[in-house]
Amino acid sequence: MSDIEEFVEDRWEHGILASLHEYIRIPNKSPGFDPEWEEHGYMDQAVHLLYAWSEQQDIAGFTQEVIRLPGRTPLLFAEIEASPASDHGNTVLLYGHYDKQPEFQGWEPGLQPWLPVQRDGKLYGRGGADDGYAFFASLTAIAALQRSGQAHPRCVILIEGCEESGSFDLPFYVEHLKPRIGDPKLVVCLDAECGNYDQLWVTTSLRGMLPGVLSVKILEEGQHSGVAGGIVPSSFRILRELLERVESAATGKLHECLFVDIPSEVRGQLVRVAQSIGPSIISKYPWVEGAAPHTDDLAELLVANAWQPSLATVGLGGAPAIQDAGNTLRPSTEAKLVFRLPPTLDARIAAETIKAILERDPPYGPKSNSN
């Protein structure tokens, strides 16, 4: 193990980190955030960087190809033949993605989304941890096995470019590549987190994601608040009222249609996870002074985080920046909502139910829709 550890550390320090720096500099935002991704060419730059790095690796039986279906983000497909001593009937599929979240605001001084910075042993910049490391880690792990003489089965690697937008391109590639992928006995998804660095962690379930935009329009154009206030209701207040149908503002409790029965063994697992991780379950977040979650029961917080629904309002539209906000009653308000769904909930049914609840009989008869 010490030889493998030394080999991996050397690869990361003298090659992979430099490539990750270059990867972070590429603003290849996921297609949901950059509709003109194809014209911008950043996806191609990112895929080329990964492809070029892998061509320099000494891995027996390694082949790769960038596959492009019309109108879809490129996918990097790699295959490593089984080692001679391995069971040639098995296949392991390793998955990752190379597209990125948008810039956001709130970067600390000296940090920027497209600027790689190493500080206190950590690498900052958009995409390095989510999920730019996946291809590097997969090939380095296989190279380490080969170098140490360990047997490994046939390995297939899929690195997609649409994950941050919901992976709507991925099913088309999986169908297209089905004969080449084969029948994997194990799938390793390199896009989760571990509780600490003291033990091996395996993610056994994930919450789903239900994104959408709720729009409320009450006027055709804005009006002075002193003239229209008291006669025309606020589009923001109507939106708040609609949201109250699915989320209690007082407690944060979501609509009952989003909950599932939690398997009894899950609570026992999460109690043990809470014991292993400890207070960092809470302290790892950058709380403002005096802020805290609704409970200090660590196991219950993990249950809520892993098996109960949650809602985040991740974007607002229709309102100017505060410094540009005049005394105007705005004609419309939009909110981008992201529901996290329990692992066993039928996402399609949940989407249809929530959409019907939000659109039913909007107060004051405005134009209201969700998508």
NUDOLUM-712326 format. One record per residue (C-alpha): x, y, z. Coordinates in steps of 0.02 Angstrom, whole numbers, padded with zeros to 5 digits, always signed. Layout:
<pts>
XYZ
...
</pts>
This chain:
<pts>
+00000+00000+00000
+00143+00120+00036
+00208+00098-00142
+00034+00132-00214
+00014+00285-00103
+00183+00353-00155
+00142+00324-00339
-00027+00411-00327
+00043+00559-00229
+00180+00581-00358
+00055+00579-00503
-00055+00708-00419
+00084+00825-00368
+00183+00813-00530
+00055+00815-00668
-00127+00807-00617
-00130+00966-00513
-00055+01066-00656
-00188+00996-00774
-00326+01036-00649
-00261+01215-00642
-00282+01228-00830
-00453+01145-00821
-00515+01271-00692
-00469+01414-00810
-00595+01352-00940
-00770+01429-00913
-00862+01278-00982
-01026+01307-00894
-01157+01171-00910
-01279+01195-01055
-01420+01241-00936
-01319+01397-00889
-01239+01430-01059
-01362+01396-01201
-01228+01448-01326
-01100+01324-01260
-01073+01251-01433
-01027+01419-01511
-00915+01466-01364
-00812+01306-01383
-00767+01290-01198
-00834+01113-01188
-00717+01062-01328
-00571+01144-01237
-00608+01048-01077
-00628+00880-01165
-00468+00910-01264
-00373+00946-01103
-00430+00782-01024
-00397+00685-01183
-00222+00757-01205
-00173+00721-01025
-00232+00540-01035
-00132+00511-01195
+00026+00535-01093
-00018+00399-00967
+00063+00228-00977
-00087+00114-00954
-00093-00057-01038
-00245-00091-01145
-00306+00090-01140
-00407+00168-01281
-00516+00322-01283
-00629+00423-01396
-00724+00587-01390
-00900+00549-01449
-01016+00685-01514
-01200+00658-01545
-01281+00801-01644
-01330+00947-01532
-01267+00863-01373
-01117+00899-01264
-00965+00791-01305
-00937+00633-01203
-00767+00557-01164
-00773+00368-01178
-00624+00264-01122
-00594+00077-01108
-00458-00019-01018
-00440-00204-01056
-00443-00328-00912
-00273-00376-00845
-00215-00552-00894
-00249-00626-00721
-00422-00548-00705
-00595-00621-00735
-00625-00562-00912
-00813-00581-00895
-00835-00431-00779
-00844-00245-00818
-00828-00096-00701
-00903+00070-00758
-00826+00229-00688
-00925+00390-00709
-00889+00576-00694
-00927+00742-00777
-00828+00892-00838
-00961+01028-00854
-00969+01163-00720
-01088+01266-00615
-01098+01453-00656
-00991+01585-00571
-01104+01643-00427
-01054+01784-00312
-00967+01790-00143
-00788+01738-00182
-00661+01784-00050
-00526+01913-00093
-00395+01831-00203
-00512+01695-00266
-00609+01691-00429
-00712+01556-00516
-00595+01535-00665
-00432+01566-00570
-00346+01413-00492
-00274+01452-00320
-00190+01330-00200
-00208+01385-00020
-00175+01283+00139
-00172+01120+00043
-00335+01153-00049
-00365+01197-00232
-00494+01333-00263
-00583+01370-00427
-00739+01316-00519
-00751+01132-00563
-00594+01058-00484
-00689+00963-00352
-00852+00948-00448
-00808+00851-00550
-00646+00886-00643
-00545+00761-00542
-00648+00609-00597
-00553+00561-00755
-00384+00592-00673
-00432+00488-00521
-00502+00343-00623
-00351+00323-00735
-00228+00349-00593
-00312+00213-00489
-00302+00091-00635
-00121+00140-00670
-00079+00110-00487
-00154-00064-00493
-00057-00108-00649
+00106-00040-00580
+00088-00142-00420
+00044-00301-00514
-00136-00309-00454
-00268-00388-00566
-00414-00281-00624
-00567-00317-00733
-00614-00228-00892
-00649-00045-00853
-00757+00078-00948
-00754+00264-00909
-00892+00388-00955
-00859+00574-00928
-01010+00677-00980
-01036+00864-01007
-01215+00891-00948
-01226+00834-00767
-01249+01005-00688
-01401+01030-00802
-01482+00865-00752
-01387+00747-00868
-01518+00760-01006
-01385+00712-01135
-01324+00558-01043
-01466+00436-01083
-01438+00463-01269
-01253+00421-01251
-01288+00269-01143
-01409+00203-01273
-01286+00242-01414
-01142+00155-01323
-01239+00010-01247
-01151-00123-01354
-00980-00052-01309
-01017-00027-01125
-01077-00205-01101
-01153-00265-00937
-01063-00181-00790
-01059-00276-00626
-01008-00120-00530
-01034+00065-00563
-00921+00191-00475
-00995+00366-00478
-00858+00492-00437
-00971+00638-00392
-01009+00630-00206
-00921+00674-00044
-00846+00580+00102
-00875+00616+00285
-00691+00621+00329
-00522+00556+00269
-00504+00422+00403
-00603+00282+00322
-00681+00225+00158
-00852+00298+00121
-00983+00229+00002
-01138+00327-00048
-01283+00203-00045
-01423+00323-00096
-01443+00499-00163
-01586+00621-00159
-01657+00670-00327
-01674+00846-00394
-01831+00933-00455
-01788+01105-00527
-01913+01230-00595
-01958+01413-00616
-02114+01487-00537
-02172+01647-00625
-02305+01773-00572
-02356+01920-00683
-02487+02045-00623
-02454+02197-00737
-02400+02224-00916
-02276+02357-00858
-02211+02428-00696
-02302+02567-00601
-02249+02695-00471
-02279+02618-00300
-02359+02778-00235
-02486+02775-00376
-02525+02588-00387
-02484+02528-00210
-02641+02473-00117
-02733+02440-00279
-02616+02323-00371
-02551+02176-00266
-02364+02141-00264
-02311+02002-00380
-02182+01953-00249
-02317+01934-00116
-02421+01826-00233
-02269+01718-00265
-02241+01703-00076
-02422+01649-00055
-02405+01516-00189
-02244+01451-00110
-02334+01435+00056
-02439+01298-00025
-02286+01186-00037
-02172+01254+00101
-02215+01323+00271
-02121+01487+00294
-02130+01464+00483
-02060+01287+00495
-01987+01245+00324
-02097+01090+00315
-02134+01039+00136
-02292+00967+00061
-02332+00791+00116
-02324+00727-00064
-02134+00744-00056
-02106+00628+00092
-02076+00439+00091
-02065+00304+00222
-01884+00295+00279
-01816+00116+00293
-01783+00069+00474
-01603+00017+00439
-01564+00190+00368
-01585+00277+00535
-01465+00154+00615
-01338+00186+00477
-01352+00374+00498
-01331+00362+00686
-01165+00274+00656
-01116+00404+00525
-01154+00543+00649
-01044+00457+00778
-00901+00445+00652
-00910+00623+00587
-00962+00714+00745
-00993+00902+00761
-00917+00941+00590
-01088+00894+00519
-01136+01070+00577
-00972+01162+00593
-00912+01132+00414
-01034+01264+00351
-00987+01450+00358
-01127+01506+00476
-01141+01689+00523
-01118+01724+00708
-01264+01661+00810
-01343+01556+00671
-01377+01369+00690
-01487+01231+00617
-01658+01189+00689
-01587+01049+00799
-01420+00993+00868
-01467+00808+00849
-01333+00757+00723
-01419+00597+00668
-01583+00689+00636
-01491+00819+00533
-01417+00680+00426
-01589+00601+00404
-01656+00769+00345
-01507+00789+00229
-01516+00616+00152
-01697+00554+00160
-01813+00703+00179
-01858+00834+00047
-01789+01010+00049
-01816+01167-00053
-01691+01301-00104
-01740+01460-00196
-01581+01476-00298
-01625+01624-00408
-01744+01772-00421
-01796+01865-00578
-01893+02024-00613
-01805+02129-00482
-01662+02251-00513
-01506+02260-00406
-01539+02354-00243
-01437+02506-00295
-01544+02519-00453
-01714+02488-00371
-01833+02635-00389
-02004+02659-00310
-02084+02544-00437
-02216+02412-00415
-02139+02278-00525
-02249+02189-00653
-02183+02014-00618
-02075+01905-00508
-01992+01739-00547
-01907+01616-00432
-01800+01467-00480
-01839+01327-00359
-01738+01169-00328
-01823+01031-00230
-01718+00888-00165
-01819+00728-00167
-01802+00572-00058
-01713+00427-00146
-01867+00317-00168
-01990+00453-00221
-02057+00446-00400
-01989+00610-00469
-02112+00618-00614
-02264+00604-00499
-02188+00730-00378
-02160+00855-00520
-02338+00838-00584
-02410+00858-00409
-02307+01010-00361
-02341+01094-00528
-02529+01069-00507
-02526+01138-00330
-02430+01295-00378
-02535+01335-00532
-02707+01302-00456
-02818+01458-00437
-02684+01593-00418
-02742+01736-00304
-02795+01898-00392
-02798+01807-00559
-02622+01846-00621
-02531+01751-00756
-02445+01614-00659
-02350+01463-00719
-02213+01344-00668
-02096+01243-00775
</pts>
